Amino acid sequence: MTVSERFLNMGEPLLAGLYENTDRGLFYRKALGLRRYYEAMPAPAYQPGRLYPSGARPSSGTVDPNYMGGYWYDINGLREKDREMADLFASSEFFRYHSSVPKEHTVAGDMWTHSMPDTQRILAEGFDSYDARIEKIEDGDLRDGLAHLLAGIRNYHARCLEYLESVHAEPRLIEALKVVPFKPCRTLYQAIVGWNFVLYLDGCDNLGSLAQGLMPYDRGEDVEALIRNLYENLDENGGYSMQLGLVETRLTEVCLRAAHGLRRPMIELFIDENTSDSVWQAALDCIRSGGGSPALYNKKLYLEGFKRRFPLIRAEDLERMCGGGCTEMMISGLSNVGSLDAGINLALILDQTMPALLKHADTFDAFYEGYLSAVHEAAVRVMDGIAQSQRDRIALCPVPMRTLLIGDCIDKGLEYNAGGARYLWSIVNFAGMINVIDSLLVIRDRYYGDQKRDAAAFLAALNDEDFRRAAKNHPHRFGIGDPDADALSHRFSHEIFGYLDEQTTAVGWGFLPSAIQFQSYGGAGAHVGATPDGRACGSPLCDSLTAIFGKDTEGPTALLKSVAALDLRNALGTPVVNFTIQPQFSDAVIRGLMTAYIAMGGMQIQITCISRETLEEAYRDPESHRNLVVRVGGYSEYFYRLSDDLKLKVLERTFQS
């Protein structure tokens, strides 16, 4: 019995396909594995009144397709079936790729690549038109592999239709799936059905520019329930975000209404002075519903920033700008963007360099420059690691599904990781920035302002409760609108973001800085000693670019003034800001505050609308509050799913009234 046959007998069709023709390249073998997977996958169960598929993604083995590396595997599950075969797979060429990014600088990302399919083109042209384009590809493995993959999808789609007819599913659903995604779409209903079907093929990662993509088919139909069903499917499968507002349409408001109370998608709403009153009202109503959406984005500054940073981006494509994963900026349907490729742990670098710098630097400026030098050195190592990882992925980690679904891979005749997508850049996270800013202010004032400097005594005091209490109440700190602190914040953020400027990736156009945390800010602080900002040894780092919990004592205007003082315009990967408000907020006040923040240069802000009392109840009794959603760094999460430490950190936030 061949290896392929043994895997097939184990109920692992994807692995059987990988070993069916071992003299071909990795792309071909992965694509053939996906074909066998889809040929074996049972048609999902029909749920009356819902899109198809709906609910958890179906499976046809322990090894399933995945948008990151091409497949997801449970090696222990495989070993339970057949240890010998599991070990054969685990030691194979399919496991040769490993990230080269320094592990201490992978806060919130380690060569992760979120994206979204070019669903607009798939709907407009249909997969049947892809055959002729695929036949033109010169690379035999790429051409034949994509043909296999499309054949597998076609087989799966046909069996889904047969099943739906056998269970007498809703006639318009059957008629829609006779059209999409293989023939050009004609109606809004077909477009939503097709968007949903393609979403499942891609692993339910991101929805992209939904309202814009549906706009050509819109004739004013009531589709709010259908779009909410699409959102629920994304949420049930761990998907992420989507964009609204770069082009405002009737469906912009429909998409906002459909999101009430939902955890996912994390909607990115781009706003400016021309945003209509009706969209503002729909956005505020959605925020009040408690799902954490929409986050608000500065339309003008993002568009200007991308034109400045990457002038070759086509103007019409900029209207499809969209956060992938949590909120990492890319062009919907046309991008291979590292999101996130790495996360530089600024607080760890401070912890590692502080003893020597305090001892040998005679002035604060000397300390500051020494620390910046260490950050720059780490940034160079991180960028080198990303470049090496990109080169390795070309040879060792092709991704057939994304090569099929994302423009312009087929027309270029290039695999997704080898430069096939139209737009390619890398996003690098800077973690612990506010911890470092507040620490620098304390070092400047308390250590270098003391005539009797004693480095050992200062370092020992970091673990003292009295010192920490004083540090948290230091008069110069981030989040209170203090001009002195805000000036240092701007200087520091401008210099470290600048380390990524003019640098090129191995595959693509360059790097973009970001400040995006989620549950990662807990683990990111686990190996960092006590820092001069008052943070205890091993405790979580700051939550993206929000003030350290409890320090923003001067109200929301002062907080947002400090945030806007950062060099946000250069953090085009997205500088995340969490803002928590009581449910009884005034629409006029919040709209005015957000408009002012955007006018000051704020790039992004995401709002959790909840009372402290409700959160405290949820902490005591999580089972009774399983639908409670909070924003955690870059994304929304059910409160009950957070670790106890992170739940307490959320409770420490300032609740703006």
C-alpha positions as CSV (number, residue, x, y, z in Angstrom):
1,M,0.0,0.0,0.0
2,T,1.4,3.4,-1.0
3,V,1.8,6.3,1.5
4,S,-1.0,8.1,-0.3
5,E,-3.3,5.1,0.1
6,R,-2.4,4.7,3.8
7,F,-3.3,8.4,4.4
8,L,-6.6,7.9,2.5
9,N,-7.4,4.9,4.6
10,M,-6.8,7.0,7.7
11,G,-9.5,9.4,6.5
12,E,-6.9,12.1,5.6
13,P,-7.6,13.0,2.0
14,L,-5.5,16.2,2.1
15,L,-2.5,14.3,3.2
16,A,-3.2,11.6,0.6
17,G,-3.1,14.2,-2.1
18,L,0.2,15.5,-0.8
19,Y,1.8,12.1,-1.4
20,E,0.0,11.2,-4.6
21,N,2.7,12.5,-6.9
22,T,5.9,13.1,-5.0
23,D,8.0,14.0,-8.0
24,R,6.2,17.3,-8.4
25,G,6.9,20.6,-6.5
26,L,5.4,21.7,-3.2
27,F,2.8,24.0,-4.8
28,Y,1.5,21.3,-7.0
29,R,1.4,18.7,-4.2
30,K,-0.4,21.1,-1.8
31,A,-2.9,22.0,-4.5
32,L,-3.6,18.4,-5.3
33,G,-4.0,17.8,-1.6
34,L,-6.7,20.5,-1.5
35,R,-8.4,19.0,-4.5
36,R,-8.7,15.6,-2.7
37,Y,-9.8,17.4,0.4
38,Y,-12.7,19.1,-1.4
39,E,-13.6,16.0,-3.3
40,A,-14.0,14.1,0.0
41,M,-15.6,16.9,2.1
42,P,-19.3,16.2,2.8
43,A,-21.8,18.9,1.9
44,P,-22.4,21.1,5.0
45,A,-25.8,20.7,6.7
46,Y,-28.5,23.0,5.3
47,Q,-29.9,25.4,7.9
48,P,-33.3,26.8,6.6
49,G,-33.4,30.6,6.2
50,R,-29.6,31.0,6.4
51,L,-26.8,31.3,3.9
52,Y,-25.0,28.2,2.7
53,P,-22.7,27.1,4.3
54,S,-23.5,28.5,7.7
55,G,-21.9,27.8,11.1
56,A,-18.6,26.0,11.8
57,R,-16.6,25.1,8.7
58,P,-17.0,21.5,7.7
59,S,-14.0,19.2,7.7
60,S,-12.8,16.1,5.9
61,G,-9.9,15.1,8.1
62,T,-7.6,16.0,10.9
63,V,-5.6,18.1,8.5
64,D,-7.7,21.0,7.1
65,P,-7.0,24.0,4.8
66,N,-5.7,27.1,6.4
67,Y,-5.0,30.5,5.0
68,M,-1.6,31.0,6.7
69,G,0.5,28.0,5.6
70,G,-2.0,26.2,3.4
71,Y,-3.3,23.7,5.9
72,W,-3.9,23.3,9.6
73,Y,-2.9,20.1,11.4
74,D,-3.4,18.4,14.7
75,I,-0.3,16.2,15.0
76,N,-1.5,14.5,18.2
77,G,-4.8,13.7,16.5
78,L,-2.9,12.2,13.6
79,R,-0.8,10.1,16.0
80,E,-3.9,8.7,17.6
81,K,-4.9,7.4,14.2
82,D,-1.4,6.1,13.1
83,R,1.8,7.2,14.9
84,E,4.1,6.0,12.1
85,M,2.3,8.0,9.4
86,A,2.0,11.0,11.7
87,D,5.7,11.0,12.3
88,L,6.4,10.6,8.6
89,F,4.3,13.7,7.9
90,A,5.9,15.7,10.8
91,S,9.4,15.0,9.5
92,S,8.6,15.8,5.9
93,E,9.4,18.7,3.6
94,F,6.1,20.3,4.5
95,F,7.6,21.2,7.9
96,R,10.9,22.8,6.7
97,Y,9.7,26.4,6.9
98,H,10.3,28.2,10.1
99,S,10.2,31.9,10.9
100,S,13.5,33.7,11.3
101,V,12.2,36.6,13.4
102,P,13.8,36.8,16.8
103,K,11.3,35.2,19.2
104,E,11.6,37.9,21.8
105,H,10.2,40.3,19.2
106,T,7.1,38.5,18.0
107,V,4.6,40.4,20.2
108,A,1.2,39.9,18.5
109,G,2.7,38.4,15.3
110,D,5.3,36.1,13.9
111,M,5.1,36.2,10.1
112,W,1.3,36.1,10.2
113,T,-0.4,36.9,6.9
114,H,-4.0,37.8,7.0
115,S,-5.8,38.9,3.8
116,M,-9.1,38.6,2.0
117,P,-10.0,37.2,-1.5
118,D,-10.6,39.4,-4.5
119,T,-14.3,38.6,-4.2
120,Q,-15.3,41.5,-6.3
121,R,-13.6,40.0,-9.4
122,I,-14.8,36.5,-8.6
123,L,-18.4,37.8,-8.5
124,A,-18.0,39.9,-11.6
125,E,-16.3,37.2,-13.8
126,G,-17.0,33.8,-12.1
127,F,-14.5,31.0,-11.5
128,D,-15.4,29.5,-14.9
129,S,-13.5,32.3,-16.5
130,Y,-10.4,31.4,-14.5
131,D,-9.7,28.3,-16.5
132,A,-8.4,30.2,-19.5
133,R,-6.3,32.5,-17.4
134,I,-4.7,29.5,-15.6
135,E,-3.9,27.8,-18.9
136,K,-1.7,30.7,-19.8
137,I,0.7,30.2,-16.8
138,E,4.1,29.0,-17.9
139,D,5.1,27.4,-14.6
140,G,3.9,23.8,-14.9
141,D,3.5,23.2,-11.2
142,L,1.6,26.4,-10.7
143,R,-0.6,25.9,-13.7
144,D,-1.5,22.3,-13.1
145,G,-1.8,22.8,-9.3
146,L,-4.3,25.7,-9.7
147,A,-6.3,23.6,-12.3
148,H,-6.5,20.8,-9.7
149,L,-7.6,23.2,-7.0
150,L,-10.3,24.7,-9.1
151,A,-11.5,21.2,-10.1
152,G,-11.8,20.2,-6.4
153,I,-13.8,23.3,-5.7
154,R,-16.0,22.6,-8.7
155,N,-16.6,19.1,-7.5
156,Y,-17.5,20.3,-4.0
157,H,-19.8,23.0,-5.3
158,A,-21.7,20.6,-7.5
159,R,-22.2,18.2,-4.6
160,C,-23.5,21.0,-2.4
161,L,-26.1,21.9,-5.1
162,E,-27.1,18.2,-5.3
163,Y,-27.5,18.0,-1.6
164,L,-29.5,21.3,-1.4
165,E,-31.9,20.0,-4.0
166,S,-32.2,16.7,-2.2
167,V,-33.3,18.4,1.0
168,H,-35.6,20.9,-0.8
169,A,-33.7,23.9,0.3
170,E,-35.0,27.4,-0.4
171,P,-35.3,27.7,-4.2
172,R,-33.7,31.1,-4.5
173,L,-30.6,29.8,-2.6
174,I,-30.3,26.9,-5.0
175,E,-30.8,29.2,-8.0
176,A,-28.2,31.6,-6.6
177,L,-25.6,28.8,-6.2
178,K,-26.2,27.7,-9.8
179,V,-24.7,31.0,-10.7
180,V,-22.1,32.0,-8.0
181,P,-19.2,31.7,-7.7
182,F,-18.7,30.0,-11.1
183,K,-20.7,32.4,-13.3
184,P,-20.9,36.2,-13.3
185,C,-23.2,37.5,-10.5
186,R,-26.4,39.3,-11.4
187,T,-28.3,40.2,-8.2
188,L,-27.6,41.5,-4.7
189,Y,-28.8,38.2,-3.2
190,Q,-26.5,36.2,-5.5
191,A,-23.6,38.5,-4.5
192,I,-24.1,37.9,-0.8
193,V,-24.5,34.1,-1.3
194,G,-21.3,34.2,-3.4
195,W,-19.4,36.3,-0.9
196,N,-20.3,33.8,1.8
197,F,-19.3,30.8,-0.2
198,V,-15.9,32.3,-1.1
199,L,-15.4,33.3,2.5
200,Y,-15.5,29.6,3.6
201,L,-13.1,28.6,0.8
202,D,-10.6,31.1,2.1
203,G,-10.9,30.0,5.7
204,C,-13.2,32.7,7.0
205,D,-10.4,35.2,7.6
206,N,-11.7,38.7,6.6
207,L,-14.7,40.1,4.8
208,G,-12.8,43.0,3.1
209,S,-14.6,45.9,1.4
210,L,-18.1,44.4,1.7
211,A,-20.4,47.3,1.0
212,Q,-18.3,48.5,-2.0
213,G,-18.1,45.0,-3.4
214,L,-21.9,44.6,-3.2
215,M,-22.7,48.0,-4.5
216,P,-22.8,47.1,-8.3
217,Y,-25.7,44.7,-7.5
218,D,-27.7,46.8,-5.1
219,R,-31.2,47.7,-6.2
220,G,-32.5,48.7,-2.7
221,E,-33.4,45.3,-1.4
222,D,-33.7,44.6,2.3
223,V,-30.6,42.4,3.0
224,E,-29.8,43.3,6.6
225,A,-30.6,39.8,7.9
226,L,-28.5,38.2,5.2
227,I,-25.5,40.4,6.0
228,R,-26.0,39.7,9.7
229,N,-25.9,35.9,8.8
230,L,-22.7,36.5,6.9
231,Y,-21.2,38.2,10.0
232,E,-22.3,35.4,12.3
233,N,-20.6,32.9,10.0
234,L,-17.4,34.9,10.2
235,D,-17.6,35.1,14.0
236,E,-18.4,31.4,14.4
237,N,-15.2,30.6,12.5
238,G,-12.9,33.0,14.3
239,G,-12.7,35.5,11.4
240,Y,-11.8,39.1,11.8
241,S,-12.5,42.5,10.2
242,M,-14.0,44.5,7.3
243,Q,-14.0,48.1,6.0
244,L,-16.8,50.7,5.5
245,G,-16.8,54.3,4.6
246,L,-14.1,54.9,2.0
247,V,-17.0,54.9,-0.5
248,E,-20.3,55.7,1.3
249,T,-23.4,53.9,-0.1
250,R,-26.8,52.9,1.1
251,L,-25.3,49.6,2.2
252,T,-22.8,51.4,4.5
253,E,-25.7,51.9,6.9
254,V,-27.2,48.5,6.3
255,C,-23.8,46.9,7.2
256,L,-23.6,48.9,10.4
257,R,-27.2,48.0,11.5
258,A,-26.5,44.3,10.8
259,A,-23.6,44.4,13.3
260,H,-25.5,45.3,16.4
261,G,-24.1,43.4,19.4
262,L,-21.9,41.1,17.4
263,R,-18.2,40.4,18.3
264,R,-17.1,40.0,14.7
265,P,-16.5,41.5,12.2
266,M,-14.5,44.3,13.7
267,I,-15.8,47.0,11.4
268,E,-13.4,49.7,10.4
269,L,-15.4,52.9,9.5
270,F,-13.4,55.6,7.7
271,I,-14.7,59.0,8.5
272,D,-14.0,62.6,7.6
273,E,-15.8,66.0,7.5
274,N,-18.1,64.7,4.7
275,T,-19.4,61.6,6.5
276,S,-23.2,61.9,6.5
277,D,-25.3,62.4,9.5
278,S,-27.1,59.2,8.8
279,V,-23.9,57.1,8.8
280,W,-22.8,58.8,12.0
281,Q,-26.1,57.9,13.6
282,A,-25.9,54.3,12.4
283,A,-22.3,54.2,13.8
284,L,-23.2,55.6,17.2
285,D,-26.2,53.2,17.5
286,C,-23.9,50.3,16.6
287,I,-21.4,51.4,19.3
288,R,-24.1,51.6,21.8
289,S,-25.2,48.0,21.1
290,G,-22.1,46.8,22.8
291,G,-20.2,44.7,20.1
292,G,-17.2,47.0,19.9
293,S,-17.9,48.2,16.3
294,P,-17.3,50.2,14.5
295,A,-13.8,51.5,15.2
296,L,-13.3,54.9,13.7
297,Y,-10.5,55.7,11.2
298,N,-9.2,58.9,9.8
299,K,-10.0,58.7,6.1
300,K,-8.0,61.7,5.0
301,L,-4.8,60.8,6.8
302,Y,-4.8,57.2,5.8
303,L,-5.3,58.0,2.1
304,E,-2.7,60.8,2.2
305,G,-0.3,58.5,4.1
306,F,-0.5,55.6,1.7
307,K,-0.1,57.9,-1.3
308,R,3.0,59.3,0.3
309,R,4.5,56.0,1.5
310,F,3.7,53.9,-1.5
311,P,3.1,56.3,-4.5
312,L,2.6,53.4,-7.0
313,I,-0.7,52.4,-5.4
314,R,-3.5,52.9,-7.9
315,A,-6.0,55.6,-6.9
316,E,-9.0,53.3,-7.5
317,D,-7.4,50.6,-5.4
318,L,-6.9,52.9,-2.4
319,E,-10.7,53.0,-2.1
320,R,-10.4,49.3,-1.2
321,M,-8.0,49.9,1.7
322,C,-8.9,47.6,4.5
323,G,-7.5,46.2,7.7
324,G,-6.8,42.5,7.7
325,G,-6.5,40.4,10.8
326,C,-7.2,42.8,13.6
327,T,-6.7,46.1,11.7
328,E,-3.4,45.8,9.7
329,M,-3.8,48.0,6.6
330,M,-3.8,46.4,3.1
331,I,-5.7,46.6,-0.1
332,S,-8.8,44.4,-0.1
333,G,-8.5,41.4,-2.4
334,L,-5.1,42.5,-3.9
335,S,-2.6,42.1,-1.0
336,N,-0.1,39.9,0.6
337,V,0.7,41.9,3.7
338,G,2.6,40.6,6.8
339,S,0.0,41.2,9.5
340,L,1.7,41.0,11.8
341,D,5.2,40.0,10.7
342,A,6.8,40.9,14.1
343,G,6.4,42.8,17.3
344,I,9.3,44.7,18.8
345,N,9.1,44.5,22.6
346,L,10.2,48.0,23.5
347,A,9.8,47.4,27.2
348,L,12.0,44.3,27.1
349,I,14.7,46.3,25.4
350,L,14.5,48.9,28.1
351,D,14.7,46.2,30.8
352,Q,17.8,44.7,29.2
353,T,19.7,47.9,28.6
354,M,18.7,50.0,31.6
355,P,21.2,48.8,34.1
356,A,24.3,49.5,31.9
357,L,22.9,52.8,30.6
358,L,22.0,54.1,34.1
359,K,25.5,53.3,35.2
360,H,27.5,54.7,32.3
361,A,25.3,57.5,30.7
362,D,26.1,60.8,32.5
363,T,23.0,62.6,31.2
364,F,19.5,61.8,30.3
365,D,20.2,62.6,26.6
366,A,23.0,60.0,26.7
367,F,20.7,57.5,28.2
368,Y,18.0,58.2,25.7
369,E,20.4,57.9,22.7
370,G,21.8,54.7,24.1
371,Y,18.3,53.2,24.4
372,L,17.4,54.3,20.9
373,S,20.5,52.7,19.6
374,A,19.4,49.4,21.2
375,V,15.9,49.7,19.6
376,H,17.4,50.4,16.2
377,E,19.6,47.3,16.5
378,A,16.6,45.2,17.4
379,A,14.6,46.7,14.5
380,V,17.4,45.8,12.0
381,R,17.5,42.2,13.4
382,V,13.7,42.0,13.1
383,M,13.7,43.3,9.5
384,D,16.5,40.9,8.5
385,G,14.5,38.0,10.1
386,I,11.4,39.0,8.1
387,A,13.4,39.2,4.9
388,Q,14.8,35.7,5.5
389,S,11.4,34.3,6.4
390,Q,10.0,35.8,3.1
391,R,12.7,34.1,1.1
392,D,12.2,30.8,2.8
393,R,8.4,30.9,2.3
394,I,8.9,31.2,-1.5
395,A,10.7,27.9,-1.5
396,L,9.1,26.1,1.4
397,C,5.6,27.4,2.0
398,P,3.5,28.0,-1.1
399,V,-0.2,28.8,-0.5
400,P,-2.4,27.5,-3.4
401,M,-5.8,28.8,-2.2
402,R,-4.6,32.4,-1.8
403,T,-2.8,32.1,-5.1
404,L,-6.2,31.3,-6.7
405,L,-8.3,33.8,-4.9
406,I,-6.1,37.0,-4.6
407,G,-5.2,39.3,-7.5
408,D,-2.9,39.4,-9.5
409,C,-1.3,36.0,-8.9
410,I,-2.8,34.1,-11.8
411,D,-2.2,36.9,-14.3
412,K,1.4,37.3,-13.2
413,G,1.9,33.6,-13.1
414,L,3.4,33.9,-9.6
415,E,2.6,32.1,-6.4
416,Y,1.1,34.3,-3.6
417,N,4.2,34.2,-1.3
418,A,6.5,34.7,-4.3
419,G,5.2,38.1,-5.2
420,G,2.0,37.2,-7.0
421,A,-0.3,39.7,-5.2
422,R,-0.5,43.2,-6.5
423,Y,0.4,44.9,-3.2
424,L,3.1,43.6,-0.8
425,W,4.4,45.1,2.4
426,S,5.3,44.1,5.9
427,I,3.7,45.5,9.1
428,V,5.8,45.6,12.3
429,N,4.3,46.1,15.7
430,F,5.9,48.3,18.4
431,A,4.8,46.9,21.8
432,G,5.1,48.6,25.2
433,M,5.5,52.1,23.8
434,I,3.5,53.9,26.5
435,N,5.4,52.0,29.2
436,V,8.6,53.2,27.8
437,I,7.5,56.8,27.4
438,D,6.4,57.0,31.0
439,S,9.5,55.2,32.1
440,L,11.7,57.7,30.3
441,L,10.0,60.6,32.0
442,V,10.5,59.1,35.4
443,I,14.2,58.3,34.6
444,R,14.7,61.8,33.4
445,D,13.1,63.5,36.4
446,R,13.8,61.2,39.3
447,Y,17.2,59.6,38.4
448,Y,18.9,62.3,36.3
449,G,17.3,65.0,38.4
450,D,18.8,63.6,41.5
451,Q,22.3,65.0,42.4
452,K,23.1,61.7,44.3
453,R,22.5,59.3,41.5
454,D,22.8,55.6,42.5
455,A,21.9,53.2,39.7
456,A,21.7,50.1,41.9
457,A,19.4,51.9,44.4
458,F,17.2,53.2,41.6
459,L,16.8,49.7,40.0
460,A,16.1,48.2,43.4
461,A,13.4,50.8,44.1
462,L,11.5,49.7,41.0
463,N,10.0,46.8,43.0
464,D,9.1,49.0,45.9
465,E,5.4,49.8,46.3
466,D,6.0,53.4,47.4
467,F,8.1,54.0,44.3
468,R,5.5,52.4,42.0
469,R,2.8,54.5,43.5
470,A,4.8,57.7,43.0
471,A,5.7,56.7,39.5
472,K,2.0,56.1,38.6
473,N,1.3,59.6,39.8
474,H,4.3,61.3,38.2
475,P,3.3,64.8,37.1
476,H,4.7,64.3,33.7
477,R,3.0,61.3,32.1
478,F,1.2,60.2,29.0
479,G,-2.5,60.6,28.8
480,I,-3.1,63.8,30.8
481,G,-2.4,66.3,28.0
482,D,0.9,67.4,29.6
483,P,2.9,69.4,27.0
484,D,6.2,68.1,28.3
485,A,5.2,64.5,28.2
486,D,3.5,64.8,24.9
487,A,6.6,66.4,23.4
488,L,8.7,63.4,24.4
489,S,6.0,61.1,23.1
490,H,6.1,62.7,19.7
491,R,9.9,62.7,19.6
492,F,10.2,59.1,20.7
493,S,7.5,57.7,18.4
494,H,8.8,59.6,15.4
495,E,12.3,58.3,15.8
496,I,11.4,54.6,16.3
497,F,8.8,54.6,13.6
498,G,11.4,56.1,11.3
499,Y,13.7,53.1,11.7
500,L,11.3,51.3,9.2
501,D,11.4,54.1,6.6
502,E,13.1,53.5,3.3
503,Q,13.8,49.9,4.2
504,T,12.7,47.3,1.6
505,T,11.4,43.8,2.2
506,A,12.7,40.7,0.4
507,V,9.4,40.5,-1.3
508,G,7.5,43.7,-1.6
509,W,7.6,47.4,-1.1
510,G,8.7,48.1,2.5
511,F,7.6,48.2,6.1
512,L,4.9,49.9,8.0
513,P,4.9,50.5,11.8
514,S,1.9,49.8,13.9
515,A,1.0,49.6,17.6
516,I,-1.5,46.7,17.9
517,Q,-2.0,44.6,21.0
518,F,-4.7,42.1,21.9
519,Q,-4.3,39.3,24.5
520,S,-0.6,39.4,23.7
521,Y,0.0,42.4,26.0
522,G,-0.3,40.0,28.9
523,G,2.3,37.5,27.7
524,A,4.5,40.3,26.4
525,G,5.2,41.5,29.9
526,A,5.8,38.1,31.5
527,H,9.6,38.2,31.0
528,V,10.0,41.9,31.5
529,G,11.2,43.1,34.9
530,A,9.7,46.1,36.8
531,T,9.9,49.3,34.8
532,P,10.1,52.9,36.0
533,D,6.6,53.8,34.9
534,G,5.3,51.9,37.9
535,R,4.7,48.5,36.2
536,A,5.4,45.5,38.4
537,C,7.8,42.7,37.3
538,G,6.1,40.2,34.9
539,S,2.8,42.2,34.6
540,P,1.2,43.0,31.3
541,L,2.4,45.8,29.0
542,C,0.3,48.8,28.0
543,D,-2.8,48.2,25.9
544,S,-1.7,49.4,22.5
545,L,-1.5,53.3,22.6
546,T,-3.9,53.9,25.4
547,A,-2.6,55.5,28.6
548,I,-1.5,53.1,31.3
549,F,-4.6,52.1,33.2
550,G,-5.4,54.6,35.9
551,K,-3.0,57.3,34.8
552,D,-5.4,59.2,32.5
553,T,-7.0,61.2,35.3
554,E,-7.7,64.4,33.5
555,G,-10.6,63.3,31.3
556,P,-11.1,62.1,27.7
557,T,-10.0,65.3,26.0
558,A,-6.6,65.3,27.7
559,L,-6.2,61.6,27.0
560,L,-6.9,62.0,23.2
561,K,-4.7,65.1,23.1
562,S,-1.8,63.0,24.3
563,V,-2.6,60.2,21.9
564,A,-2.7,62.7,19.0
565,A,0.7,64.0,20.0
566,L,2.3,60.7,19.0
567,D,3.6,60.5,15.4
568,L,0.5,58.6,14.4
569,R,0.6,59.7,10.7
570,N,3.6,57.5,10.1
571,A,2.1,54.4,11.9
572,L,0.1,53.4,8.8
573,G,0.0,49.8,9.9
574,T,-2.4,51.2,12.4
575,P,-1.9,52.8,15.8
576,V,-4.7,51.2,17.9
577,V,-6.4,53.3,20.7
578,N,-8.9,51.8,23.1
579,F,-11.5,54.0,24.6
580,T,-14.2,52.9,27.1
581,I,-17.4,54.8,27.6
582,Q,-20.6,54.4,29.7
583,P,-23.7,53.3,27.8
584,Q,-25.5,56.5,28.6
585,F,-23.3,58.6,26.4
586,S,-24.6,61.6,24.4
587,D,-24.5,61.2,20.7
588,A,-23.6,64.8,20.2
589,V,-20.8,64.7,22.8
590,I,-19.2,61.5,21.5
591,R,-19.4,62.6,17.8
592,G,-17.9,66.0,18.7
593,L,-15.1,64.3,20.7
594,M,-14.3,61.9,17.9
595,T,-14.4,64.6,15.3
596,A,-12.0,66.7,17.3
597,Y,-9.7,63.8,17.8
598,I,-9.6,63.1,14.1
599,A,-9.0,66.8,13.4
600,M,-6.0,66.7,15.8
601,G,-4.4,63.9,13.8
602,G,-5.9,60.8,15.5
603,M,-5.7,57.9,13.1
604,Q,-7.8,55.2,14.8
605,I,-10.0,54.8,17.9
606,Q,-12.1,51.8,19.0
607,I,-14.8,52.1,21.6
608,T,-16.1,49.7,24.2
609,C,-19.5,50.8,25.4
610,I,-20.2,49.2,28.8
611,S,-20.5,50.1,32.5
612,R,-18.0,49.2,35.1
613,E,-20.8,47.6,37.1
614,T,-21.7,45.2,34.3
615,L,-18.1,44.2,33.8
616,E,-17.7,43.6,37.6
617,E,-20.8,41.3,37.4
618,A,-19.3,39.5,34.4
619,Y,-16.1,39.0,36.3
620,R,-17.9,37.4,39.2
621,D,-20.4,35.4,37.1
622,P,-19.0,34.8,33.6
623,E,-21.5,32.2,32.6
624,S,-24.3,34.7,32.9
625,H,-22.5,37.2,30.6
626,R,-21.2,35.0,27.8
627,N,-22.3,37.5,25.1
628,L,-20.5,40.4,26.7
629,V,-17.9,41.9,24.3
630,V,-15.0,44.1,25.0
631,R,-12.3,45.6,22.8
632,V,-8.9,44.1,23.6
633,G,-6.1,45.9,21.8
634,G,-6.7,45.4,18.1
635,Y,-9.8,43.2,18.2
636,S,-13.1,42.4,19.9
637,E,-13.4,39.4,22.3
638,Y,-15.9,37.9,24.6
639,F,-15.0,39.0,28.1
640,Y,-15.4,35.5,29.6
641,R,-12.7,34.2,27.2
642,L,-10.0,36.5,28.6
643,S,-7.5,35.3,31.2
644,D,-8.2,36.4,34.8
645,D,-5.2,38.8,34.6
646,L,-6.6,40.4,31.4
647,K,-10.1,40.7,32.8
648,L,-8.7,42.6,35.8
649,K,-6.7,44.8,33.4
650,V,-9.9,45.6,31.5
651,L,-11.6,46.5,34.8
652,E,-8.7,48.9,35.5
653,R,-9.5,51.0,32.5
654,T,-10.9,54.5,32.9
655,F,-14.6,54.4,32.0
656,Q,-15.3,57.8,30.4
657,S,-18.7,59.2,31.4
